[in-house]
Amino acid sequence: MNASKPYILIAVIVFIAGAIYFINSNSVRKGGLSEPVSVIPRTSSRRNEAKKETMPSKYLSAEEKSRRYKLAKEITTPDGFINTPSTSSGQVTSITISQFIGKKVILVDFWTYSCINCQRTTPYLNAWYEKYKDKGFVIIGIHTPEFEFEKDYNNVKAAVGKFGIKFPVVLDNDYSTWTAYKNQYWPRKYLIDIDGYIVYDHIGEGRYQETEQKIQGALGERMDILGENGTIDQSVTKEIPIQGGYKSPETYFGASRNQLMGNGAPGVAGNQKSLITPAKPDLNALYLSGDWNVANEFAQNSSLNAGIVYKYTAKDVFFVSESDTEIAVEVLRDGKPLGFEAGADIIKTSDGKTVVKIKEARLYKIIQDNQSDTHTLEFRIPKPGLKAFTFTFG
């Protein structure tokens, strides 16, 4: 037997082990760990023991919670923080879900700033934060962008200021935290109790009273666990009803999702020239006129005097857009300048026209009517450069 064989075998084993370690160590990449990380549940004793022995609790035990609920996931590979504490040198500090476990009740809100549904939810979030922040409540906004321009830190910071948001916001540009929660919606709220369990979640708008009552219940449990004195205000924020009924679907301009495009080539990226809008447009069909460069996320006009026509059914119309240089887009409804139904971003000019000035990347409020109805909306774009992302309706 050759004496060198055992050493060769050892060397092969060491090499294989090192290769496995290298592969595993490189599995941690931008976008998070290969598996989402759950928070560690609170392990300190529940309530003071004397109270626990003498009277039953109306709240679930940690063991019961572990069978009924899932643990919250940790924030993963954040891309920036807004409204978090700053160091003495002015550097913004990070936050985690884990730092609040055993101390606070947490509401995680997934949103993006050009989403009208998110914008309509924001006043309730602001009201809850102000009402309960001194009772052990924190909101963490997870800003997961729908469009590329929503990844820009300064754009998000400006939107946070505009909407009066005071609670912490975390940028989730690579969707890593979104993916950890297996989320698919804007907005979506997850309520995390003091023990780190997701005890309630809600998709979309509405059910504000129910959500606030769940917050109140979780805060009551927190006070009981920590032995704090005081009460939780049981009143709820007044809900503003949203008009129901049929409305046109969200309509995208970019090739990846522009299946409602009524002329040109839907689903095809590239230059589309000399487009013409029909005299009688179909309902919920998007028409462009002039020359357009269609990218995956948006369509950008490349000719003078381009246009957009859309026949919709809704009360309100919103338009997500941007331009490198300001463009005053003339807006007409049923062939006439806007009247009382003009949205907050519409300007009436001295010659009787109604225009919206497009520059910064955001949602523009075009129509804010009293009731839902069917109308034809027309945009007249005088110069090249407008990027159109989507129409949304309310």
N, C-alpha and C positions, 0 to 999 in steps of 0.2 A: 504494500500500500504506500502510495506516494505521500510523504509527510507534509507536503505543501497543500494537499487537498482540503484539510480542515480550515486552513487560513483563507483559501479561495472561497469556500462556502460561507464563512463569516463575513467576508467582504461583500459577497452577493446579497446577503441578508441586510447588512447595513445600508447598502445602496438602495434596495427596495424600500426599506423603512424611510430613508431620507426622501425618496421620490414621493412617497405617499404624504409625508409631512409637507413637502413643497406644494403639492397639488391642493391639499386641504387649506394651507395658509393662503393660497391665492384665490380660494373660493370666496373670500371676503373682498367684495369689490364695491364700487359705486353702485348704489341701488340696494345695498344692505346685505345682511347675512343670507346664506342660502336658505335658512328658515327664519321667519320673523321671531323676534324676541318678545316673550311675554314679560310683563312686570312681575316682580315677586310680591305675593300678597302680604298684607300686614300680619306680623306674627306676634306682636305684643298682646298682653292679656286683654280680653274684651271686658270693658266696663270695670268698675271696682268689684272685687270678688264678693264682698259682703252683700252688695245689691243683687248680684247674680244668683247667690244662693237663696236669698229670702223671697225674691219675686221673679216670676217668669218674664222673659223679654218678649216684646212684640216683634222683634226683628229676627231675621234668620241667623243661625250660627254660621261660622266660617265653613264648617263642614257641609252644611246644607247649601250654602252659596256655591261651593265648589262643584256640587252635583247639578245645580240648576243653571249657573251662569259661566261664561267664559272670562278668563282674565284679559285685561286690557293689553294691547300691544304697545311697545315702546316706540317713541319717535325714532325714525331710522334715517341716517345720512341727510340731515337737514341742510338746506342751501342758504340759510340766513334766518335772522330773528328780528322781529319788530315789537316794540313795547315790552322788552325785557330789561332788567336792571343793567346799568352800565358800570364799568369799573372806574376807579379814580382817574385813569388815563383816557376815559371816554369810550373804551371798547365795549361793545354790546356783548352781554353774557348769554350763554345758552340755557335752555330749560329742558327738563325731561318729565315724562309722566311719573317716573319712579320717585322723584323728589317730593311729590305731593301725597304719595300713598301713606296712609296712617295719619295724615294731617288734614287733608282737604277733600271735598267732593269736586270732581272734575267733569266739565262738559267739553268734549272734543267735537269741534265743528269743521267739517270739510267744506270748503268753499272756493270760489274763484271770482275775482272782482268784476268781470264783465258779465256775470250770470245774473239775470234779472230776478230769478227765484231766490238767489243768495242775497241780493240787495234788499228784497222785501222781507227777508228774515232778520236782517241786521238790527233793525230797531228793537226787536224783542230781545236779542242777545245783549244789546247794550243796556236795556232796562234791567234784565236779570242780573247782569254783572254788577251794576250800581246798587241794586237792591240787596244782593246777598254776598258781595265780596268780603264784608266784615263779619260774615257768619261762617267762614271757612269754605267759600266757593270760589272756583277759578274756572275761566273758560280759556281753552287753547284753540285758536283758529289754525287749522292746517290748510294753507293756501296751495292747492294743487291746480296748476294752470291747464286751461283747455287749449289756449293758443300760445304761440311762441312769445308774443310780446308780454304775456302775463308772467313770464319767468324773470323779467327785469325787476331787480330789487327796488329801484327808485319808483317804478310804476306802481308796484304793490304798496310801497310806503305812502305814496301820494293818495292812493285809494283808501288806505286805512285812515288817513287824516280826514279825507273828504267825508267818509261815512261815520266819523266820530267814534271809531273803535279804540277802546282803551285797554282791552285785554291783550295778552301776548298772541302774536301771530308767528307761525313757523312756515318758511317756504319749503315746499315739497316738490321741487321742480322735476325730479326724476321718478315721481310717483311711488317712492319706496314705502312711505308710511301709508299711503292710499292702498298699496298692494298688501301690506301687512294686515290691514283691517279687512281686506277683500271687498273694498268698497267699489261701487260702480255709479255713484250718483252725486250731483251737486244740487242743493246742499244735503248733508247728512249729519246727524248729531248722535253721539254716543255718550251716555251718562255713566260715569265711573264712580263707584262708591268709595268710601274711605278704605275699604279692604282691597281695592284694586280690581273689582269685578264690574263688567259691563252689565248694568241692571236694567238698561232701557236704551233703545235707539229708535230714531225716526228718520224717514226718508222724505225729502222735499219740504214744501211749505205746509202750513196749517198745524192743527192739533197743539197750538201754543199753550192753551190752558192745561191740557194733559201733561205736556212736557214740564211746565212750571210746577205742577203738583208733584211730579216725580222728583224734581229737584228739591222741593220742600221736604218730601219724605226722606230722601238721602241725607239732607242736612239735619233733620231731626235725629236720625240714627247716629250721625257723627257726634252730635252733642251728647247723646246718651253714652256712646262708647268712651268719649273723652271726659265724661263727667262734668261738662260745662253747664252753667246755669243760663237761663234766658229762654226766649221763645223764638220761633220762626214765623214770620208774618205769613198768614195763610191766604191773603188776598192774591188775586192773579191779575196780570197785566191785561188790560182790555184788548180784545182781538178785533182787528179790522177785517171784516169779511171780504173775500175776493170773489168777484162775480164769476159764477159758474157758466156752464153751457159750452157749446162747441167753439173752438178757436183754431186758427190755422196752425200747422206744426212749425217747430223751429226749422228754419230753412238756411242751408249753408251754401256759400259761394265756391269754396275750394273743391278741387277735383276729387278729394277723398270721400266727400259726403254730399255732393251736389246733385243727387238723383232727382231733385225736383226742378232742375233746370229745364225750361220749356223750349229753348232754342240752342243753337250751337251743338257742342258735343259733351254731354254729361259724362263725368268720370274720366275725362281726358285732360291731362295737364299740357300746357303749352299755349301758343298764340292762337286766338280765335278772332278772325277779322271780319269786318263789314257785317256785323250782326244786326238784325232788324227785328223790332218788336211788333207783334201783331196788333191790328186795330181792335180786336176783341180777345183779350187774354183769358186763358183758362184760370179757374180758381186754383189757388195754391201752386201755381207754376211760376218759376222765376225766369224773367226775360232780361237780356242785356242788349244794348244797342251800341254800335261803334266797334272799336278794336279793344280786345281785352287779352291780358296775359293771365291765364288761369294756373295758379300754383296749387299745391295740395291743400293748404289751409285757407286761401283767399283768392279772390280775383281782383286784378288791378287794371284799370283802364289805361290804355296807351295812346288814345286818340283824343282830340278836342271834341267837345260836345257829345260825350258818351251819355248813356242813360241806363236806368234800371226801371222796370215795371213789374209790379206784383199785385195781383188781386187777392185780397185776404178777407177773412172773417175774424174779427176780434174787437175788443174795446181799445186796447193799447198796442202800439207798435214800437219796437226798440231795434236799434241798428248798431252792430258792433263794427267799428271801422277805425282807420287811421290814415294819415298822409304825412309825408315828409315836410311839405309846405302846406299852409292852410288853404283849403278849397271851400268856397261858398257854394254849396249844392242847393239848387232850387228844388223845393218840395211841393208837389201838387197832389190833391186827392180828388178823384173823379174829374180831373181836368181843371180844377180851380185851386187858387191859393188856400192855405189852411185858415180856418176861423177859430172858433172857441175850442176846437179839438186840438189845437197846436200843442205839441209837447214842450217840456221845459227847456229843451235845447233849440227850439225854433225861434228865429229872429224875423221880425217883420220889417222890411226895408221901406225907404221913403217912397219908392215907386210901386208899392203894393204887393211886392213879391214876399214869399215866405221861404227862408233859407235856413240851412243848418251848416255851421262852420266846422268842418272836419279837420282836425290836426292830431291831437293826442290820441293814443290807442285806448279806447274805452267804449262803453255802451252809451249811445246817444238816444235820448227820449224824443221820438218823432211825433207820435200820436198819443194823446191821453184824453179819450172821449168819455162821454157819460154812459154809454151803453154799447154793447157789442152789435156789430152790423157788418155787412159786406161792402167793401169799397175797393177802388183801384188806386194804388199808390204809385206815383211817378217821381223819379229823381232825374234832374238834368245836371250833368257834371261838366262844367265849362272847360276844364283843363285836365291833362293827364296826371296820374299819380295817386288816385284814391284806391285804397285797399279795402275791399268789402269782405267781411268775414261771415256775418250771419244776420238774419232777421229773427227776432223772437217776439212773441205775442202774449198779451195779457187780457 
